Structures are given as C-alpha cells and as structure tokens.
Amino acid sequence: MPKVKSRRGAVKRFKRTATGKLVRKKAFRNHILTKKSPKRKRNLRSGDLVDPVDEPRIKTQVPYI
C-alpha cells in the first residue's frame, strides 16, 4: 500500500502533545486588535486542546503527526 498524504494546511495548524492530544491555536488574534483588551489578547496567545469530538477527523487529515 502507498503512504497516505497529509493535508499540508492541517500539518501547519496542529501539533501533538507528549500525551498524544492535539493542540491548536486560538482564533481572533490576527487583526482589529485595538478594540480587544490586553487581557483578552493575552489569553488568546496560549494554545488550546482540540475537542475530542474533532480529533478523529484531524487524525485522518494528518495521519503521521
């Protein structure tokens, strides 16, 4: 069987933790930052775990991550 290709956009967006969970970046941090409070922007900096419901879908897109 040939190897399965990864979706390159998904490879750039997700990383796996040491325990095997998937990490993603939070949304709303790209532009129009002047109206957002410093606390809100600071909280958007950290990564967030992918919801367990969405993990199987991402694992099919990125089989070797």
PQR file with spaces between the fields and no chain letter, atoms N, CA, C, O and H, PARSE charges and radii, in Angstrom:
ATOM       1  N    MET     1       0.829   -1.190    0.000 -0.4000 1.5000
ATOM       2  CA   MET     1       0.000    0.000    0.000 -0.0000 2.0000
ATOM       3  C    MET     1       0.871    1.250    0.000  0.5500 1.7000
ATOM       4  O    MET     1       1.890    1.293    0.689 -0.5500 1.4000
ATOM       5  N    PRO     2       0.485    2.257   -0.759 -0.5600 1.5000
ATOM       6  CA   PRO     2       1.245    3.516   -0.729  0.2800 2.0000
ATOM       7  C    PRO     2       0.982    4.283    0.570  0.5500 1.7000
ATOM       8  O    PRO     2      -0.006    4.053    1.266 -0.5500 1.4000
ATOM       9  N    LYS     3       1.885    5.182    0.859 -0.4000 1.5000
ATOM      10  CA   LYS     3       1.711    6.017    2.051 -0.0000 2.0000
ATOM      11  C    LYS     3       0.570    7.003    1.833  0.5500 1.7000
ATOM      12  O    LYS     3       0.278    7.389    0.701 -0.5500 1.4000
ATOM      13  H    LYS     3       2.688    5.369    0.293  0.4000 1.0000
ATOM      14  N    VAL     4      -0.062    7.403    2.913 -0.4000 1.5000
ATOM      15  CA   VAL     4      -1.167    8.363    2.860 -0.0000 2.0000
ATOM      16  C    VAL     4      -0.576    9.765    2.933  0.5500 1.7000
ATOM      17  O    VAL     4       0.276   10.044    3.776 -0.5500 1.4000
ATOM      18  H    VAL     4       0.175    7.090    3.833  0.4000 1.0000
ATOM      19  N    LYS     5      -1.031   10.644    2.045 -0.4000 1.5000
ATOM      20  CA   LYS     5      -0.543   12.023    2.070 -0.0000 2.0000
ATOM      21  C    LYS     5      -1.238   12.805    3.174  0.5500 1.7000
ATOM      22  O    LYS     5      -2.419   12.607    3.458 -0.5500 1.4000
ATOM      23  H    LYS     5      -1.723   10.417    1.360  0.4000 1.0000
ATOM      24  N    SER     6      -0.469   13.701    3.787 -0.4000 1.5000
ATOM      25  CA   SER     6      -1.031   14.584    4.810 -0.0000 2.0000
ATOM      26  C    SER     6      -1.590   15.839    4.151  0.5500 1.7000
ATOM      27  O    SER     6      -1.086   16.292    3.123 -0.5500 1.4000
ATOM      28  H    SER     6       0.490   13.862    3.556  0.4000 1.0000
ATOM      29  N    ARG     7      -2.639   16.395    4.757 -0.4000 1.5000
ATOM      30  CA   ARG     7      -3.145   17.698    4.316 -0.0000 2.0000
ATOM      31  C    ARG     7      -2.193   18.756    4.858  0.5500 1.7000
ATOM      32  O    ARG     7      -2.073   18.919    6.072 -0.5500 1.4000
ATOM      33  H    ARG     7      -3.048   16.027    5.592  0.4000 1.0000
ATOM      34  N    ARG     8      -1.521   19.473    3.971 -0.4000 1.5000
ATOM      35  CA   ARG     8      -0.442   20.370    4.395 -0.0000 2.0000
ATOM      36  C    ARG     8      -0.950   21.534    5.251  0.5500 1.7000
ATOM      37  O    ARG     8      -0.238   22.009    6.135 -0.5500 1.4000
ATOM      38  H    ARG     8      -1.619   19.340    2.984  0.4000 1.0000
ATOM      39  N    GLY     9      -2.176   21.992    4.993 -0.4000 1.5000
ATOM      40  CA   GLY     9      -2.727   23.060    5.817 -0.0000 2.0000
ATOM      41  C    GLY     9      -2.961   22.606    7.245  0.5500 1.7000
ATOM      42  O    GLY     9      -2.758   23.379    8.182 -0.5500 1.4000
ATOM      43  H    GLY     9      -2.755   21.606    4.274  0.4000 1.0000
ATOM      44  N    ALA    10      -3.384   21.360    7.424 -0.4000 1.5000
ATOM      45  CA   ALA    10      -3.626   20.826    8.762 -0.0000 2.0000
ATOM      46  C    ALA    10      -2.311   20.569    9.487  0.5500 1.7000
ATOM      47  O    ALA    10      -2.246   20.716   10.708 -0.5500 1.4000
ATOM      48  H    ALA    10      -3.549   20.733    6.663  0.4000 1.0000
ATOM      49  N    VAL    11      -1.277   20.193    8.770 -0.4000 1.5000
ATOM      50  CA   VAL    11       0.033   19.955    9.383 -0.0000 2.0000
ATOM      51  C    VAL    11       0.549   21.228   10.036  0.5500 1.7000
ATOM      52  O    VAL    11       1.160   21.186   11.104 -0.5500 1.4000
ATOM      53  H    VAL    11      -1.330   20.074    7.779  0.4000 1.0000
ATOM      54  N    LYS    12       0.296   22.368    9.383 -0.4000 1.5000
ATOM      55  CA   LYS    12       0.794   23.638    9.894 -0.0000 2.0000
ATOM      56  C    LYS    12      -0.036   24.150   11.074  0.5500 1.7000
ATOM      57  O    LYS    12       0.425   25.021   11.812 -0.5500 1.4000
ATOM      58  H    LYS    12      -0.201   22.402    8.515  0.4000 1.0000
ATOM      59  N    ARG    13      -1.238   23.632   11.264 -0.4000 1.5000
ATOM      60  CA   ARG    13      -2.136   24.166   12.281 -0.0000 2.0000
ATOM      61  C    ARG    13      -2.172   23.368   13.575  0.5500 1.7000
ATOM      62  O    ARG    13      -2.576   23.901   14.609 -0.5500 1.4000
ATOM      63  H    ARG    13      -1.612   22.925   10.664  0.4000 1.0000
ATOM      64  N    PHE    14      -1.763   22.106   13.548 -0.4000 1.5000
ATOM      65  CA   PHE    14      -1.895   21.250   14.717 -0.0000 2.0000
ATOM      66  C    PHE    14      -0.566   20.642   15.109  0.5500 1.7000
ATOM      67  O    PHE    14       0.283   20.352   14.266 -0.5500 1.4000
ATOM      68  H    PHE    14      -1.435   21.673   12.708  0.4000 1.0000
ATOM      69  N    LYS    15      -0.402   20.451   16.440 -0.4000 1.5000
ATOM      70  CA   LYS    15       0.759   19.745   16.970 -0.0000 2.0000
ATOM      71  C    LYS    15       0.271   18.738   17.986  0.5500 1.7000
ATOM      72  O    LYS    15      -0.797   18.907   18.575 -0.5500 1.4000
ATOM      73  H    LYS    15      -1.092   20.686   17.124  0.4000 1.0000
ATOM      74  N    ARG    16       1.048   17.694   18.193 -0.4000 1.5000
ATOM      75  CA   ARG    16       0.687   16.678   19.163 -0.0000 2.0000
ATOM      76  C    ARG    16       1.461   16.899   20.459  0.5500 1.7000
ATOM      77  O    ARG    16       2.642   17.245   20.425 -0.5500 1.4000
ATOM      78  H    ARG    16       1.915   17.557   17.714  0.4000 1.0000
ATOM      79  N    THR    17       0.803   16.701   21.600 -0.4000 1.5000
ATOM      80  CA   THR    17       1.470   16.828   22.890 -0.0000 2.0000
ATOM      81  C    THR    17       2.166   15.514   23.226  0.5500 1.7000
ATOM      82  O    THR    17       2.049   14.532   22.493 -0.5500 1.4000
ATOM      83  H    THR    17      -0.156   16.420   21.628  0.4000 1.0000
ATOM      84  N    ALA    18       2.886   15.506   24.332 -0.4000 1.5000
ATOM      85  CA   ALA    18       3.595   14.294   24.751 -0.0000 2.0000
ATOM      86  C    ALA    18       2.627   13.172   25.123  0.5500 1.7000
ATOM      87  O    ALA    18       2.962   11.994   25.007 -0.5500 1.4000
ATOM      88  H    ALA    18       2.981   16.304   24.928  0.4000 1.0000
ATOM      89  N    THR    19       1.426   13.543   25.571 -0.4000 1.5000
ATOM      90  CA   THR    19       0.435   12.528   25.945 -0.0000 2.0000
ATOM      91  C    THR    19      -0.423   12.084   24.760  0.5500 1.7000
ATOM      92  O    THR    19      -1.268   11.201   24.907 -0.5500 1.4000
ATOM      93  H    THR    19       1.154   14.501   25.666  0.4000 1.0000
ATOM      94  N    GLY    20      -0.214   12.694   23.577 -0.4000 1.5000
ATOM      95  CA   GLY    20      -0.931   12.270   22.380 -0.0000 2.0000
ATOM      96  C    GLY    20      -2.133   13.110   22.021  0.5500 1.7000
ATOM      97  O    GLY    20      -2.826   12.807   21.049 -0.5500 1.4000
ATOM      98  H    GLY    20       0.472   13.411   23.457  0.4000 1.0000
ATOM      99  N    LYS    21      -2.401   14.163   22.782 -0.4000 1.5000
ATOM     100  CA   LYS    21      -3.521   15.040   22.448 -0.0000 2.0000
ATOM     101  C    LYS    21      -3.090   16.046   21.390  0.5500 1.7000
ATOM     102  O    LYS    21      -1.896   16.246   21.167 -0.5500 1.4000
ATOM     103  H    LYS    21      -1.839   14.409   23.572  0.4000 1.0000
ATOM     104  N    LEU    22      -4.064   16.682   20.736 -0.4000 1.5000
ATOM     105  CA   LEU    22      -3.772   17.655   19.684 -0.0000 2.0000
ATOM     106  C    LEU    22      -3.953   19.071   20.213  0.5500 1.7000
ATOM     107  O    LEU    22      -4.899   19.360   20.945 -0.5500 1.4000
ATOM     108  H    LEU    22      -5.034   16.520   20.918  0.4000 1.0000
ATOM     109  N    VAL    23      -3.024   19.957   19.826 -0.4000 1.5000
ATOM     110  CA   VAL    23      -3.061   21.351   20.242 -0.0000 2.0000
ATOM     111  C    VAL    23      -3.323   22.217   19.019  0.5500 1.7000
ATOM     112  O    VAL    23      -2.816   21.947   17.930 -0.5500 1.4000
ATOM     113  H    VAL    23      -2.255   19.723   19.231  0.4000 1.0000
ATOM     114  N    ARG    24      -4.125   23.266   19.216 -0.4000 1.5000
ATOM     115  CA   ARG    24      -4.434   24.207   18.153 -0.0000 2.0000
ATOM     116  C    ARG    24      -4.225   25.618   18.679  0.5500 1.7000
ATOM     117  O    ARG    24      -4.124   25.833   19.887 -0.5500 1.4000
ATOM     118  H    ARG    24      -4.537   23.485   20.100  0.4000 1.0000
ATOM     119  N    LYS    25      -4.161   26.575   17.764 -0.4000 1.5000
ATOM     120  CA   LYS    25      -4.099   27.974   18.168 -0.0000 2.0000
ATOM     121  C    LYS    25      -5.513   28.519   18.260  0.5500 1.7000
ATOM     122  O    LYS    25      -6.427   28.018   17.605 -0.5500 1.4000
ATOM     123  H    LYS    25      -4.243   26.400   16.783  0.4000 1.0000
ATOM     124  N    LYS    26      -5.687   29.554   19.081 -0.4000 1.5000
ATOM     125  CA   LYS    26      -6.996   30.162   19.239 -0.0000 2.0000
ATOM     126  C    LYS    26      -7.253   31.179   18.132  0.5500 1.7000
ATOM     127  O    LYS    26      -6.321   31.758   17.574 -0.5500 1.4000
ATOM     128  H    LYS    26      -4.945   29.961   19.613  0.4000 1.0000
ATOM     129  N    ALA    27      -8.509   31.382   17.829 -0.4000 1.5000
ATOM     130  CA   ALA    27      -8.912   32.312   16.773 -0.0000 2.0000
ATOM     131  C    ALA    27      -8.998   33.738   17.314  0.5500 1.7000
ATOM     132  O    ALA    27      -8.845   33.959   18.515 -0.5500 1.4000
ATOM     133  H    ALA    27      -9.266   30.912   18.282  0.4000 1.0000
ATOM     134  N    PHE    28      -9.240   34.694   16.436 -0.4000 1.5000
ATOM     135  CA   PHE    28      -9.471   36.111   16.749 -0.0000 2.0000
ATOM     136  C    PHE    28      -8.213   36.820   17.225  0.5500 1.7000
ATOM     137  O    PHE    28      -8.311   37.713   18.067 -0.5500 1.4000
ATOM     138  H    PHE    28      -9.364   34.515   15.460  0.4000 1.0000
ATOM     139  N    ARG    29      -7.046   36.465   16.728 -0.4000 1.5000
ATOM     140  CA   ARG    29      -5.795   37.092   17.171 -0.0000 2.0000
ATOM     141  C    ARG    29      -5.046   37.698   15.987  0.5500 1.7000
ATOM     142  O    ARG    29      -3.866   38.021   16.130 -0.5500 1.4000
ATOM     143  H    ARG    29      -6.967   35.739   16.044  0.4000 1.0000
ATOM     144  N    ASN    30      -5.678   37.866   14.827 -0.4000 1.5000
ATOM     145  CA   ASN    30      -4.956   38.294   13.637 -0.0000 2.0000
ATOM     146  C    ASN    30      -5.018   39.795   13.376  0.5500 1.7000
ATOM     147  O    ASN    30      -3.980   40.412   13.136 -0.5500 1.4000
ATOM     148  H    ASN    30      -6.636   37.603   14.711  0.4000 1.0000
ATOM     149  N    HIS    31      -6.177   40.383   13.414 -0.4000 1.5000
ATOM     150  CA   HIS    31      -6.283   41.805   13.088 -0.0000 2.0000
ATOM     151  C    HIS    31      -7.419   42.413   13.885  0.5500 1.7000
ATOM     152  O    HIS    31      -8.157   41.707   14.572 -0.5500 1.4000
ATOM     153  H    HIS    31      -7.020   39.882   13.609  0.4000 1.0000
ATOM     154  N    ILE    32      -7.555   43.736   13.789 -0.4000 1.5000
ATOM     155  CA   ILE    32      -8.509   44.515   14.597 -0.0000 2.0000
ATOM     156  C    ILE    32      -8.235   44.248   16.080  0.5500 1.7000
ATOM     157  O    ILE    32      -9.142   43.911   16.840 -0.5500 1.4000
ATOM     158  H    ILE    32      -6.956   44.310   13.232  0.4000 1.0000
ATOM     159  N    LEU    33      -6.970   44.404   16.475 -0.4000 1.5000
ATOM     160  CA   LEU    33      -6.583   44.123   17.852 -0.0000 2.0000
ATOM     161  C    LEU    33      -6.729   45.338   18.760  0.5500 1.7000
ATOM     162  O    LEU    33      -6.635   45.207   19.980 -0.5500 1.4000
ATOM     163  H    LEU    33      -6.232   44.678   15.857  0.4000 1.0000
ATOM     164  N    THR    34      -6.958   46.523   18.183 -0.4000 1.5000
ATOM     165  CA   THR    34      -7.013   47.727   19.010 -0.0000 2.0000
ATOM     166  C    THR    34      -8.238   47.736   19.919  0.5500 1.7000
ATOM     167  O    THR    34      -8.165   48.260   21.031 -0.5500 1.4000
ATOM     168  H    THR    34      -7.034   46.630   17.192  0.4000 1.0000
ATOM     169  N    LYS    35      -9.344   47.177   19.483 -0.4000 1.5000
ATOM     170  CA   LYS    35     -10.555   47.192   20.302 -0.0000 2.0000
ATOM     171  C    LYS    35     -10.597   46.044   21.309  0.5500 1.7000
ATOM     172  O    LYS    35     -11.485   46.010   22.160 -0.5500 1.4000
ATOM     173  H    LYS    35      -9.403   46.751   18.580  0.4000 1.0000
ATOM     174  N    LYS    36      -9.654   45.102   21.229 -0.4000 1.5000
ATOM     175  CA   LYS    36      -9.624   43.989   22.173 -0.0000 2.0000
ATOM     176  C    LYS    36      -8.749   44.350   23.365  0.5500 1.7000
ATOM     177  O    LYS    36      -7.705   44.985   23.216 -0.5500 1.4000
ATOM     178  H    LYS    36      -8.932   45.129   20.538  0.4000 1.0000
ATOM     179  N    SER    37      -9.182   43.946   24.529 -0.4000 1.5000
ATOM     180  CA   SER    37      -8.462   44.307   25.753 -0.0000 2.0000
ATOM     181  C    SER    37      -7.152   43.516   25.850  0.5500 1.7000
ATOM     182  O    SER    37      -7.040   42.431   25.281 -0.5500 1.4000
ATOM     183  H    SER    37     -10.031   43.431   24.651  0.4000 1.0000
ATOM     184  N    PRO    38      -6.166   44.053   26.567 -0.5600 1.5000
ATOM     185  CA   PRO    38      -4.904   43.336   26.738  0.2800 2.0000
ATOM     186  C    PRO    38      -5.083   41.964   27.383  0.5500 1.7000
ATOM     187  O    PRO    38      -4.376   41.016   27.039 -0.5500 1.4000
ATOM     188  N    LYS    39      -6.021   41.859   28.310 -0.4000 1.5000
ATOM     189  CA   LYS    39      -6.268   40.567   28.953 -0.0000 2.0000
ATOM     190  C    LYS    39      -6.796   39.549   27.944  0.5500 1.7000
ATOM     191  O    LYS    39      -6.402   38.383   27.958 -0.5500 1.4000
ATOM     192  H    LYS    39      -6.595   42.629   28.589  0.4000 1.0000
ATOM     193  N    ARG    40      -7.688   40.002   27.074 -0.4000 1.5000
ATOM     194  CA   ARG    40      -8.251   39.109   26.058 -0.0000 2.0000
ATOM     195  C    ARG    40      -7.179   38.652   25.077  0.5500 1.7000
ATOM     196  O    ARG    40      -7.128   37.477   24.713 -0.5500 1.4000
ATOM     197  H    ARG    40      -8.009   40.949   27.062  0.4000 1.0000
ATOM     198  N    LYS    41      -6.325   39.575   24.649 -0.4000 1.5000
ATOM     199  CA   LYS    41      -5.245   39.223   23.722 -0.0000 2.0000
ATOM     200  C    LYS    41      -4.235   38.292   24.373  0.5500 1.7000
ATOM     201  O    LYS    41      -3.713   37.385   23.725 -0.5500 1.4000
ATOM     202  H    LYS    41      -6.366   40.529   24.945  0.4000 1.0000
ATOM     203  N    ARG    42      -3.960   38.514   25.646 -0.4000 1.5000
ATOM     204  CA   ARG    42      -3.023   37.665   26.374 -0.0000 2.0000
ATOM     205  C    ARG    42      -3.562   36.238   26.486  0.5500 1.7000
ATOM     206  O    ARG    42      -2.806   35.275   26.355 -0.5500 1.4000
ATOM     207  H    ARG    42      -4.384   39.251   26.172  0.4000 1.0000
ATOM     208  N    ASN    43      -4.856   36.103   26.726 -0.4000 1.5000
ATOM     209  CA   ASN    43      -5.457   34.778   26.833 -0.0000 2.0000
ATOM     210  C    ASN    43      -5.526   34.070   25.484  0.5500 1.7000
ATOM     211  O    ASN    43      -5.567   32.840   25.434 -0.5500 1.4000
ATOM     212  H    ASN    43      -5.470   36.885   26.832  0.4000 1.0000
ATOM     213  N    LEU    44      -5.539   34.826   24.397 -0.4000 1.5000
ATOM     214  CA   LEU    44      -5.566   34.214   23.072 -0.0000 2.0000
ATOM     215  C    LEU    44      -4.188   33.707   22.643  0.5500 1.7000
ATOM     216  O    LEU    44      -4.089   32.938   21.686 -0.5500 1.4000
ATOM     217  H    LEU    44      -5.505   35.825   24.438  0.4000 1.0000
ATOM     218  N    ARG    45      -3.132   34.122   23.331 -0.4000 1.5000
ATOM     219  CA   ARG    45      -1.774   33.707   22.973 -0.0000 2.0000
ATOM     220  C    ARG    45      -1.550   32.209   23.149  0.5500 1.7000
ATOM     221  O    ARG    45      -0.938   31.562   22.299 -0.5500 1.4000
ATOM     222  H    ARG    45      -3.213   34.746   24.108  0.4000 1.0000
ATOM     223  N    SER    46      -2.049   31.663   24.253 -0.4000 1.5000
ATOM     224  CA   SER    46      -1.749   30.265   24.571 -0.0000 2.0000
ATOM     225  C    SER    46      -2.533   29.337   23.656  0.5500 1.7000
ATOM     226  O    SER    46      -3.588   29.701   23.137 -0.5500 1.4000
ATOM     227  H    SER    46      -2.546   32.189   24.944  0.4000 1.0000
ATOM     228  N    GLY    47      -2.010   28.149   23.467 -0.4000 1.5000
ATOM     229  CA   GLY    47      -2.690   27.154   22.657 -0.0000 2.0000
ATOM     230  C    GLY    47      -3.845   26.535   23.407  0.5500 1.7000
ATOM     231  O    GLY    47      -3.989   26.733   24.613 -0.5500 1.4000
ATOM     232  H    GLY    47      -1.152   27.854   23.889  0.4000 1.0000
ATOM     233  N    ASP    48      -4.664   25.786   22.699 -0.4000 1.5000
ATOM     234  CA   ASP    48      -5.816   25.146   23.304 -0.0000 2.0000
ATOM     235  C    ASP    48      -5.900   23.732   22.756  0.5500 1.7000
ATOM     236  O    ASP    48      -5.439   23.470   21.645 -0.5500 1.4000
ATOM     237  H    ASP    48      -4.547   25.625   21.719  0.4000 1.0000
ATOM     238  N    LEU    49      -6.479   22.823   23.519 -0.4000 1.5000
ATOM     239  CA   LEU    49      -6.616   21.447   23.062 -0.0000 2.0000
ATOM     240  C    LEU    49      -7.777   21.335   22.074  0.5500 1.7000
ATOM     241  O    LEU    49      -8.780   22.040   22.186 -0.5500 1.4000
ATOM     242  H    LEU    49      -6.853   23.036   24.421  0.4000 1.0000
ATOM     243  N    VAL    50      -7.617   20.446   21.120 -0.4000 1.5000
ATOM     244  CA   VAL    50      -8.685   20.164   20.165 -0.0000 2.0000
ATOM     245  C    VAL    50      -9.749   19.358   20.885  0.5500 1.7000
ATOM     246  O    VAL    50      -9.425   18.484   21.690 -0.5500 1.4000
ATOM     247  H    VAL    50      -6.802   19.874   21.029  0.4000 1.0000
ATOM     248  N    ASP    51     -11.010   19.637   20.608 -0.4000 1.5000
ATOM     249  CA   ASP    51     -12.101   18.912   21.226 -0.0000 2.0000
ATOM     250  C    ASP    51     -12.036   17.435   20.839  0.5500 1.7000
ATOM     251  O    ASP    51     -11.755   17.120   19.683 -0.5500 1.4000
ATOM     252  H    ASP    51     -11.273   20.346   19.954  0.4000 1.0000
ATOM     253  N    PRO    52     -12.289   16.524   21.783 -0.5600 1.5000
ATOM     254  CA   PRO    52     -12.200   15.088   21.467  0.2800 2.0000
ATOM     255  C    PRO    52     -13.107   14.653   20.320  0.5500 1.7000
ATOM     256  O    PRO    52     -12.809   13.676   19.633 -0.5500 1.4000
ATOM     257  N    VAL    53     -14.216   15.373   20.104 -0.4000 1.5000
ATOM     258  CA   VAL    53     -15.122   15.031   19.006 -0.0000 2.0000
ATOM     259  C    VAL    53     -14.445   15.255   17.655  0.5500 1.7000
ATOM     260  O    VAL    53     -14.696   14.513   16.705 -0.5500 1.4000
ATOM     261  H    VAL    53     -14.458   16.168   20.661  0.4000 1.0000
ATOM     262  N    ASP    54     -13.583   16.280   17.561 -0.4000 1.5000
ATOM     263  CA   ASP    54     -12.947   16.623   16.297 -0.0000 2.0000
ATOM     264  C    ASP    54     -11.644   15.862   16.043  0.5500 1.7000
ATOM     265  O    ASP    54     -11.129   15.879   14.925 -0.5500 1.4000
ATOM     266  H    ASP    54     -13.379   16.883   18.332  0.4000 1.0000
ATOM     267  N    GLU    55     -11.105   15.194   17.071 -0.4000 1.5000
ATOM     268  CA   GLU    55      -9.809   14.536   16.914 -0.0000 2.0000
ATOM     269  C    GLU    55      -9.768   13.477   15.814  0.5500 1.7000
ATOM     270  O    GLU    55      -8.797   13.456   15.057 -0.5500 1.4000
ATOM     271  H    GLU    55     -11.524   15.181   17.979  0.4000 1.0000
ATOM     272  N    PRO    56     -10.767   12.594   15.678 -0.5600 1.5000
ATOM     273  CA   PRO    56     -10.684   11.593   14.602  0.2800 2.0000
ATOM     274  C    PRO    56     -10.599   12.207   13.202  0.5500 1.7000
ATOM     275  O    PRO    56      -9.912   11.676   12.330 -0.5500 1.4000
ATOM     276  N    ARG    57     -11.297   13.324   12.990 -0.4000 1.5000
ATOM     277  CA   ARG    57     -11.281   13.982   11.686 -0.0000 2.0000
ATOM     278  C    ARG    57      -9.893   14.543   11.377  0.5500 1.7000
ATOM     279  O    ARG    57      -9.412   14.448   10.248 -0.5500 1.4000
ATOM     280  H    ARG    57     -11.856   13.756   13.699  0.4000 1.0000
ATOM     281  N    ILE    58      -9.261   15.126   12.387 -0.4000 1.5000
ATOM     282  CA   ILE    58      -7.938   15.705   12.186 -0.0000 2.0000
ATOM     283  C    ILE    58      -6.899   14.605   11.997  0.5500 1.7000
ATOM     284  O    ILE    58      -5.952   14.760   11.226 -0.5500 1.4000
ATOM     285  H    ILE    58      -9.652   15.204   13.304  0.4000 1.0000
ATOM     286  N    LYS    59      -7.081   13.497   12.703 -0.4000 1.5000
ATOM     287  CA   LYS    59      -6.132   12.387   12.572 -0.0000 2.0000
ATOM     288  C    LYS    59      -6.171   11.776   11.171  0.5500 1.7000
ATOM     289  O    LYS    59      -5.159   11.261   10.696 -0.5500 1.4000
ATOM     290  H    LYS    59      -7.850   13.370   13.329  0.4000 1.0000
ATOM     291  N    THR    60      -7.324   11.827   10.506 -0.4000 1.5000
ATOM     292  CA   THR    60      -7.357   11.355    9.124 -0.0000 2.0000
ATOM     293  C    THR    60      -6.666   12.317    8.181  0.5500 1.7000
ATOM     294  O    THR    60      -6.087   11.897    7.179 -0.5500 1.4000
ATOM     295  H    THR    60      -8.147   12.246   10.892  0.4000 1.0000
ATOM     296  N    GLN    61      -6.720   13.619    8.493 -0.4000 1.5000
ATOM     297  CA   GLN    61      -6.058   14.609    7.652 -0.0000 2.0000
ATOM     298  C    GLN    61      -4.546   14.596    7.837  0.5500 1.7000
ATOM     299  O    GLN    61      -3.789   14.842    6.898 -0.5500 1.4000
ATOM     300  H    GLN    61      -7.190   13.961    9.306  0.4000 1.0000
ATOM     301  N    VAL    62      -4.116   14.302    9.077 -0.4000 1.5000
ATOM     302  CA   VAL    62      -2.694   14.308    9.402 -0.0000 2.0000
ATOM     303  C    VAL    62      -2.345   12.960   10.025  0.5500 1.7000
ATOM     304  O    VAL    62      -2.240   12.858   11.247 -0.5500 1.4000
ATOM     305  H    VAL    62      -4.732   14.102    9.839  0.4000 1.0000
ATOM     306  N    PRO    63      -2.164   11.925    9.207 -0.5600 1.5000
ATOM     307  CA   PRO    63      -2.002   10.576    9.775  0.2800 2.0000
ATOM     308  C    PRO    63      -0.675   10.360   10.502  0.5500 1.7000
ATOM     309  O    PRO    63      -0.604    9.493   11.373 -0.5500 1.4000
ATOM     310  N    TYR    64       0.375   11.110   10.179 -0.4000 1.5000
ATOM     311  CA   TYR    64       1.696   10.832   10.751 -0.0000 2.0000
ATOM     312  C    TYR    64       2.129   11.847   11.785  0.5500 1.7000
ATOM     313  O    TYR    64       3.312   11.904   12.121 -0.5500 1.4000
ATOM     314  H    TYR    64       0.318   11.814    9.471  0.4000 1.0000
ATOM     315  N    ILE    65       1.222   12.646   12.298 -0.4000 1.5000
ATOM     316  CA   ILE    65       1.606   13.651   13.291 -0.0000 2.0000
ATOM     317  C    ILE    65       1.636   13.017   14.674  0.5500 1.7000
ATOM     318  O    ILE    65       1.937   13.693   15.658 -0.5500 1.4000
ATOM     319  H    ILE    65       0.261   12.600   12.026  0.4000 1.0000
